[in-house]
């Protein structure tokens, strides 16, 4: 997940809904790692973005 965040452009994050963007990716990753023996899920409750001394919370 950290690699996905690092690879995302600041414009992509700021122009969209970051919480939805990262929630969708987390669900995709959890689904990819799940199997018949284990089910992985995720939940993102809040996001803080610190960029150029500006803080955005979603």
N, C-alpha and C positions, 0 to 999 in steps of 0.2 A: 504494500500500500504506500509506503514511504517513497518508493521509486516512482510510483504513479504521480504522487503529489509533486515530487521534484521535477518530473518531466512535463508537468502541466504548465502552460504559459500563464503568466499573471493576467493577461487579457481574457483567456478562457475562463479563469476562475472568477475574475471580477465582473465579466459581462453576463455570466450565467448565475444560477443559484448554486453556490458552492456546496451547500448541504446536500442538495439533490444529486449533484455531480458525484460527490464522494460517497454518498449512500449507495448509489447505483453501482459504482465500481466495487465497493466493499461487498455488496451482495453477489456480484459476479465472481469475485475472488473466493468468497465463502462457498459458493456453489461449486466452483472448480475444484476446491479442496475437499469437499464432502464425498462420502462414499456410503456403501450400504451399512458399514459398521459405525460411522460417525457422521453426524449432521452438524455443520458449522453455520452459525448465523452471526449477524452483526447489527449494531444499532449505533447511530451517531446522534448524540443529543444536542451538541452545539459545536460550532467551529469559530475559532478566533484567527483572523488573518492580520498579521503585522507586516506592513509594507510602507516604506518611506515615511515612517513615524505616524502612519494612520492605522487605526485599529477598526476592523469590521467584525462584528459578531452576528452570527446567523443561528 
